[in-house]
Amino acid sequence: MTIRLVLVDDHPIVLQGLQHLFERQGDFEVVSCCSDIDTALAAIETLRPDVLVADLRLPGRSGLELLRRVAEVKLGCRTIVLTASISSREVAEAVQLGARGIVLKESSPEGLVDCVRRVHAGETSIDPATLTAALQSVSTDVGSSDVGQTLTARELEIVRMVARGLRNKAIAVHLSITEGTVKVHLHNIYEKLGVSGRLELVLSAQEKGLV
């Protein structure tokens, strides 16, 4: 299966390097290379790529605005942020705007290619160093205790296990409950914290001082 890509970066050398990187692979087709948000949006709407790989720092406007606009048009394009640097707040916002992957430009080319393949397959792929830095630097909200009180003791326990990287099966074994019960607890946790997935949950829990 060929993965169709739109690449966005305002530096021609970087953009050309990305294009050559993916075209050397046997399973990618770069359908458009763009240097600004408007061109990228037009390409996405016209060419309907599978995955968008976009720089966070674009001329005049943040790449987060591009993610926001892509989410609004609802064309099913999965998004990956490629950036030289990113703050913890930007990580959280990118995830909330639907970013499935975040990769630092200092990462290996193979790491970026792997990220795109995983995101295309429906997975989430966030550079570990980026996520760790974000979790360490997010400050605790003043109202964190109120949020913590809305979760049961079992829900708090599950949140902390998720933050440690445990998957549903491991959590179920540890707590001597079924995976189905874990999923029910996670659904309730997501509802209470206003998040839509594990990554947002970990960021939100750290921000609110729950882990």
C-alpha positions, 0 to 999 in steps of 0.5 A: 500500500502506498502512503500519500504524503503532503510535506510542509516546511518553509526551508527549501533545503529541509523540504527537499531533503524530506521529499528525497527521504520518503521517495527513497522508500518503496511505500511512499508517494509525496503528492505535494511539497508546501512552504506555507499554510494556505498552499498546504490546505489547498493541497490537502483539500485537492489531493486528499493525502493519507498523512500530513507532515508539517513543521511547527514554525511556519511564516507568519502563523504557527503550524498549530493553525494548520492542524486546526484548519485540517481538523476543521475540514475533516478530510481524514488526513492524519497529521504529524508535527516535525519541529526543531523545538516544541513547548509542553503547551504546544505538545498538549495543543497539537495532540488536542488538534489531532496530531498523531505524531510529534518528531524532533528534527534532531531525530534520525531519518529512520525514526521519522519514516517509522513514525509516518508508517505507524501513524498511517497504520492508526497508531500514535507516535510521539517522540519519547524525549519530546513527551518526557520533556513536556511532562516534566515541564507542565506546571500544576493547575490551581484547581488540580485538587478539585479534579482529583477529587472527582476521580475514584481511588481506582480511577486515580490508580489506573491514571497513574498506571497509564502514566507509567506506560502500562497497557490495558492488559497489564493494568487488568492483570495488576488489578485482578480485573478484566480488560473490559473493566479497565476500558470502562474505567478509562472511558469514565476517566476520559469523560471526567478529565475532558480528554480523548485518549491516553496521550492527552490523559497523561499530559492532563494528569501531569498538568493537574498534579495527579501523577 
